[in-house]
């Protein structure tokens, strides 16, 4: 018999507690006798036989409670049995089919799936034929629970992921474009349906529980509702949608601060925002642990190397028992672009502007030039490799005078050309020696530093085109010959693709 789901809303759950000395068989028989004529949707008894829960319709609840209290009036008076307690606003769900009996771990998959989606089970029971599992949930979770069960047991045509995309700058807009282009293929080839239920930027948001049309979201967002980060989280949580994923394509500290409460509600987070994973170490650990406890995902592969599989590779190495001993990396696509582009014809200040124009640099390029962005990335990698590191633990050697960071952005741009002559003199000397500049991040057994280094021709970092990133991983296994990962490390397309890949990995839960 093929599995099917049935449910009844507007249920009350009546609970009767009694002392261990009370004859359970007698109690059960008397309850059934007292409730003669009242439909019982579910009956569940505790393992230690000291309580029993009975699900009845709301309209029958008062009569059922009165009947039970009347039946056990003497025992209640003696304190052997408690008065019947009623919980309102509930729904009963039953999953029926042969697989309930014959599929190994059916109940475990069912309950863990509900738990991962933050749906609590208040009572449950299995029929004597073992082809029926029934349980009680809050009414507000009814639709979500039914959808989750359909999705988990392939009772629906597609597995579904429901996305809320926050941030529609270069990365966020490219992500939505990629989702629109790939959605039909994923449905056809992977039976995966990706629904975008919410899109937001700093002050505006749009929501649609049936899915937002991605060919017109820009105009819809212009006319959207006013929003703040907390209102955004509140709205997502109140929608109570199954298999929810919050996708953060911002660089906002306020948005990153929402992750903990989203995890609590069973919502996974995929983020290109480096703030959370590079924040105070205890906060980072609390977020990782919060996601683990709730059975949801906290994925941030694009925090380092855009679409390069750096974090995933480090996780795989550590999870397989290897130990990361040392990392050397060029992690700033912006700085690599600058030091690959600088020449006798293109001065330093112009390369910074070019990095901005081509979308490699942060909105304030001083985040890149100060090494702050690289420090964040190195902290994230070091933590994923198993080391307790904070940003202040990283030794930073600046290659631009400090006063360039202690002024307004407008003043910075005005002063930047004053560095061109000095950089050109150093560049000529470097070229004569057959060397190149690389801004290198190093972690050696937990000790971290970032600095501008002169790289000789034979070094792996010498030939590194455009905005490419590169990382050398020395581990206990990869010791004499470190593992090398190299490729595009900046740009909206590859970063959006990396975010998309993280989203896809959630579909494989």
FENKA-V888234 format. One record per backbone hydrogen bond with DSSP energy under -1.0 kcal/mol. NH is the residue of the N-H (numbers start at 1). CO is the residue of the C=O. If there is no record, write none. Layout:
nh=[NH,NH]
co=[CO,CO]
This chain:
nh=[4,6,8,11,12,13,14,15,16,18,19,22,27,28,29,30,31,32,33,34,35,36,38,41,44,46,49,52,53,54,55,56,58,64,65,66,67,68,69,70,71,72,73,76,77,78,80,81,82,85,87,90,91,92,93,94,95,96,97,98,100,101,102,103,106,109,110,111,112,113,114,115,116,117,118,119,122,125,127,130,133,134,135,136,137,139,141,142,145,146,147,148,149,150,151,152,153,155,156,159,161,162,163,164,165,166,167,173,174,175,176,177,178,179,180,181,182,183,186,187,188,189,190,192,193,195,197,198,199,200,201,205,206,208,211,212,216,220,221,222,223,224,225,227,232,233,234,235,236,237,238,239,245,246,247,248,249,256,257,258,259,262,263,264,266,267,268,269,270,271,272,278,279,284,285,286,287,288,289,290,291,292,293,294,296,299,303,304,308,310,314,315,316,317,318,319,320,321,322,325,326,327,328,329,330,336,337,338,339,340,341,342,343,351,352,353,354,355,356,357,358,359,360,361,367,369,370,371,373,375,376,377,378,379,380,381,382,383,384,385,386,387,389,393,394,395,397,404,405,412,413,414,415,416,418,419,420,423,424,425,426,427,428,429,430,431,432,433,434,435,436,438,440,441,442,443,444,445,447,449,450,451,453,455,459,462,464,468,469,470,471,472,473,474,475,476,479,483,485,487,495,496,497,498,499,500,501,502,503,504,505,506,507,509]
co=[96,94,92,90,56,87,54,85,52,50,80,19,23,24,25,26,27,28,29,30,31,33,35,55,53,51,46,16,44,14,42,12,10,60,61,62,63,64,65,66,67,68,70,72,73,74,75,75,17,15,13,11,137,8,135,6,133,4,131,1,97,98,98,99,103,105,106,107,108,109,110,111,112,113,115,114,136,134,132,127,95,125,93,123,91,89,138,139,141,142,143,144,145,146,147,148,149,150,150,191,193,243,195,245,198,247,200,169,170,171,172,173,174,175,176,177,178,179,182,183,184,185,186,186,159,161,163,163,206,165,204,225,199,197,208,196,213,216,217,218,219,221,205,203,228,229,230,231,232,233,234,235,162,268,164,270,166,252,253,255,256,258,259,260,263,262,244,297,246,299,248,274,276,280,281,282,283,284,285,286,287,288,289,290,291,269,300,301,305,308,310,311,312,313,314,315,316,318,317,474,474,443,472,441,470,332,333,334,335,336,337,338,346,347,348,349,350,351,352,353,354,356,355,355,364,365,366,368,367,371,372,373,374,375,376,377,378,379,380,381,383,382,387,390,391,448,450,401,402,408,409,410,411,412,415,416,417,419,420,421,422,423,424,425,426,427,428,429,431,430,455,453,451,329,449,327,447,325,444,442,395,440,438,436,456,459,462,465,487,330,485,328,483,326,478,323,477,473,471,469,491,492,493,494,495,496,497,498,499,500,501,502,503,506]
